[in-house]
Amino acid sequence: MLAFSKHVNHENADNILLVVTASETGQISIYSAFTKSFVNMTLSKGKNVIPMDPSQAASIPWNEPKGIHILSNVNMSISVLESTNSSDIKYSVMPVSDLSMRYVATTTEGTQKKPSFVTIVALQNDTKVRFDLHIADKSKYTYITPWKNYRYANGESFEVNLNQYETFRLEVTGTDLSGTQVEGSKSIAVFAGAESSVIPSSMCSLNCGAQTVTYMLPPTNK
């Protein structure tokens, strides 16, 4: 189960590829909740590269159908490779059997006007997700659509309800959300990072190349 996130300025990646390494020849089925369609294909033993539609990236709107569910009849590992301009992101995807209900977010600090984010994907219907916010810069707030006029501060909590394959993206600009606790009433997949970041930020002065950072978080019991 996975989700893609927006890049700098809430734009989609130019290219998104699944890099699937299969233990043997087999079949893979990729379901997109956004397009309500399946991609079914044969995997060869070893490396397989599968292009994905960048418009499936999750953004701020609440309850977007942007989850992607992947099944195979052979053992496989999956990495996601996203590229925008000359900036590449690569992260590994954990299997559903490794997912659980409780997570502590570790995000990357965004640049001044670019957000850090946490993206949630629900595996099942009627999943309640609670956020206990930790915002590094206490003067910053998160703004949650559809209630754009309401802001949540460091230390506050709120809940959202998601159905299967729906995503929810939490954002804060100019700081990071590390330490935010996320708990689902059922298993969820959690991705985190920043739309634009410089790592390490201590090496940056005035003109620094920044790029989107994304990774999939393990639950606390892992």
N, C-alpha and C positions, 0 to 999 in steps of 0.2 A: 504494500500500500504506500503510495507516495503522492506528493504534490510539488508543483513547480511554483516559484515565487517571482514576483515582478523584479525588474532590474532598476537601474538608475532612472529617476523621473517616472517611476511606475510604468516603464515600458517593458515589453516582452523581450526575451532573449532573441537574438537573430537566429540562432540554431539551438535545438535541444536534441541530444542523442542519448539513447540508452545503450550502454556498453554491457552486453550480457555474455558472461563466460559460462559455458555449459560443460558438464562433466561428460556428456555423450550426446549423440544425435537425439533430438526429441521435438516436442511441440511447445509453443508458448502462446498464451492468450492474454491480450492487453485490453482491458475495458476502460473506456473514458466516460465518466459521468457527464462531462460537458457536452460531448457529441452523442452520447447514448449509443455508442457503437463499439464493436470489438475489432481488434487487429489480431488475426490468427496466422501463425507462420511456423515454418520448420526451423529449428535451431541446429546448426552444425556443431560438432564437438569443438570446443575452444571459443574464440572470440567472435561475437556477433554484434553488429552495430545497427541500431534501429532508430530512424529519425522519428521525432515526435512533433506535434503541432504546437508551436509556441503560444498560441492563443489560449491554451489551457492553463496558463499561469494564474495563480490566485492573487487577489488584490484585497483592498480594504473592505469592500462590501461584505456584509454578513451573510452566511449561509449560501455561499456559491457552490454549485455542483462541480467542483474542480478536482475531486479525488480520482486517482488512477489505480486500478487493481490489476495485479499481474499474477498469472498462474502458469505453472509449467509441470510437465510430467517427468522432468529430470532435474537433478540437483544443479543449481546455478548460482552465480553471484551477479549482482547488478550494481553498476555505477551510473550516475547521471553526469553528463558532460554538457554544460551550457556555455555558449559564447556570445558576447556582445562586443562589436568592434574587434579590438585585439585582446579583450579580457576574457579569460576562460575560468570556469568554475567546474570542479569535479568533486563529487561526494558519493559515498557508498550508501546503499539502501539495505535496511535490515528486514528480515522476513517477519511476517505477521506473528509467528510463534514467539518472537523476541519482544513484542510490544506489550504494554501493560497500561495501567490507569494513572500512575503518578510520575511526574517529571519535575525536575528543577531546570529552568531555562539557563543556558549559557549563550548569550548573544555576543555579537561583535559591535563595538561602539561605532555608530554611524558618523559621517562627517556633519558639519554644522546644520545643513538643511535636509539631510538624507536620513531616513529612518532605520533603526534596528527593528527586527521583526521576529515574531513567533507565529508560525502557521500550524494549525491543527487540522487533522483529517479524522473524521469519525468512521469507524469500521462498521457500526451498527446503527439502526434507527433508535430514536429516543435516547440519545447520549447527552447527558448534562455535563458541561465542562466548567469548572470553577478556576478562576485566576486570582491568586494572591500576589499583588503587584510589588515588585521591587524595582524602583527606577533610580539609577545611579545618581543622576542630577535631580535633587529633590524639588527643584523649581519647575521641572518639566511635567507634562501630563500626557496621558494617552486619550485620544478621541475615538469613540466607538460609533460607527454607523450602525443602524440608521438614526441614532440620537447624536448627531454631530454637535449639538449645542451642549451636550453633557460631557464633562471631562472626569477622568479618574486619576487620582494622585497616588504617589508612593504610599504603600501601606494599605490601600483600599482593596476591596475584593468585589468581584462581580461574576455572574454566571451566564452562559449561553446554552441554548439547546440546539443540537445538530442531529440530522438524520444521516443515514448511511451515505458515504462518499461526499458529504458536504464539508466545506472548509471554512475556517474562520481565521483571519489574520489580524494580529495585534501589533501595533506600531508605536514607536516613540522616536522623535527626531533629535539629533544632536547629542545623544547619550545612549545608554544601553539598558537592557532589561534583565541582565544576569541576576540570578537569585529569585526571579519570579517563579512561584510554584504553580503548577498546572495539574489539575486532577480531574479525570473523567469518571463518570459513573460506570462506564464500560471502556474497553481498551481503545486507545487512540494512537495515532501516529503524530509525531511532533517534529517540526523542522524549524531552524532558527538561523539567524545571521544578520546581515545588514545590506541595504541596497547599495551603499557606497562606503567603503572603509579603506583606511591605510594601515597596514600591519608591518612592523610595529609603528604606532602613531608617534612614538618618541623620536623616530628618525625623520619626521616630516617637518619642513619649515614652511615655505610659501607655496611652491609649485610641486605637488606630489601626485603621482599616479594613484588613483583609487579604483577599486573594483568591487563588484558584488561578491558577497561571501554567503554561502549556504551550507548547512550540514544537518544531518538527521540525528536527533538526540536519543540516547538510550534511556529507558525508564530507570527510576531510582533502584529498583530491585535487580538491575543488571550492572 
